[in-house]
Amino acid sequence: MANLCEYWVPEYFWRKAYNLSSGSKWRLTTWEFLNLNMLGLGSRFEDVYDPRQQALFNFHGQWYTDADILEEKLHFRCVDFNQYCAGVKAEIDALKANPMISAMLPTAEQMKVNNEMVAIWKWASIGCLRTMKKIGLKLSLDLKKNKVK
């Protein structure tokens, strides 16, 4: 941030919004990034997430080239993609090697049920139930079976 206080920061830089992103090596879709992180646990994106829910609720998995302009001024990019991938693998291997932790790691099925419940409550929290009522639709939640009827 100290770089922003320097005299050489051009006038055109100011009064704009910039997006933070980590650069071209990090330009992955949500699907690709989550698989990168989940494969070590024996799961895949499609085992845990409903892609339709990702489209509705997720704002990650996007990248912005204007962050390159911000990087030129702030030099904020500090995590190398290959180092990150190696670190994720090392952390997952360490978790799985510890029997106390390994026993508590959720299965893909457990994560999927949790994600489905989160999606239901997100819809409710954004006023979907009111909207559905206005247009005459009914939603019945069966919490014991974690299903929407």
For each residue, the residues with C-beta under 8 A, 3 or more apart:
1: 4 5 74
2: 5 6
3: 6 9 73 74 75
4: 1 9 73 74
5: 1 2 9
6: 2 3 9
7:
8:
9: 3 4 5 6 13 14 73
10: 13
11: 14
12:
13: 9 10 16 69 73
14: 9 11
15:
16: 13
17:
18: 66 67 69 70
19: 64 66 67 70
20: 67 70 76
21: 26 27 63 64 67
22: 25 26 67 77 79 81
23: 26 27 67 68 71 77
24: 27
25: 22 80 81 82
26: 21 22 23 63 81
27: 21 23 24 63
28: 32 33 36 61
29: 32 33 61
30: 33 34 45 54 58 60 61
31: 34 35 45 51 54 61
32: 28 29 35 36 61
33: 28 29 30 36 37 60 61
34: 30 31 37 38 45 48 49
35: 31 32 38 39 44 45
36: 28 32 33 39 85 88
37: 33 34 40 88
38: 34 35 41 43 44 45 48
39: 35 36 42 43 44
40: 37 88 89 92 93 96
41: 38 92 96 105
42: 39 108
43: 38 39 47 48 107 108 111
44: 35 38 39 47 48 108
45: 30 31 34 35 38 48 49
46: 49 51
47: 43 44 108 112
48: 34 38 43 44 45 108 111 112 115
49: 34 45 46 53 54 112 115
50: 53 54 112 115 116 119
51: 31 46 54 55
52: 55 56
53: 49 50 56 57 58 115 116 119
54: 30 31 49 50 51 57 58 61
55: 51 52 58
56: 52 53 119 122
57: 53 54 119 122
58: 30 53 54 55 61
59: 62
60: 30 33
61: 28 29 30 31 32 33 54 58
62: 59
63: 21 26 27 67
64: 19 21 67
65: 68
66: 18 19 69 70
67: 18 19 20 21 22 23 63 64 70 71
68: 23 65 71 72
69: 13 18 66 72 73
70: 18 19 20 66 67 73 74 76
71: 23 67 68 74 75 76 77
72: 68 69
73: 3 4 9 13 69 70
74: 1 3 4 70 71
75: 3 71
76: 20 70 71
77: 22 23 71
78:
79: 22 83 84
80: 25 83 84
81: 22 25 26 84 85
82: 25 85 86
83: 79 80 86 87
84: 79 80 81 87 88
85: 36 81 82 88 89
86: 82 83 89 90
87: 83 84 90 91
88: 36 37 40 84 85 91 92
89: 40 85 86 92 93
90: 86 87 93 94
91: 87 88 94 95
92: 40 41 88 89 95 96
93: 40 89 90 96 97
94: 90 91 97 98
95: 91 92 98 101 102 105
96: 40 41 92 93 101 102 105
97: 93 94 102
98: 94 95 101 102
99: 102 103
100: 103 104
101: 95 96 98 104 105
102: 95 96 97 98 99 105
103: 99 100
104: 100 101
105: 41 95 96 101 102
106: 110 111 114
107: 43 110 111
108: 42 43 44 47 48 111 112
109: 112 113
110: 106 107 113 114
111: 43 48 106 107 108 114 115
112: 47 48 49 50 108 109 115 116
113: 109 110 116 117 146
114: 106 110 111 117 118
115: 48 49 50 53 111 112 118 119
116: 50 53 112 113 119 120 146 148
117: 113 114 120 121 146
118: 114 115 121 122
119: 50 53 56 57 115 116 122 123
120: 116 117 123 124 141 148
121: 117 118 124 125
122: 56 57 118 119 125 126
123: 119 120 126 128 129
124: 120 121 128 129
125: 121 122
126: 122 123
127: 130 131
128: 123 124 131 132
129: 123 124 132 133 139
130: 127 133 134
131: 127 128 134 135
132: 128 129 135 137 138 139
133: 129 130 136 137 138
134: 130 131
135: 131 132
136: 133
137: 132 133
138: 132 133
139: 129 132 148 149
140: 148 149
141: 120 148 149
142: 145 146 147 148 149
143: 146
144:
145: 142
146: 113 116 117 142 143
147: 142
148: 116 120 139 140 141 142
149: 139 140 141 142
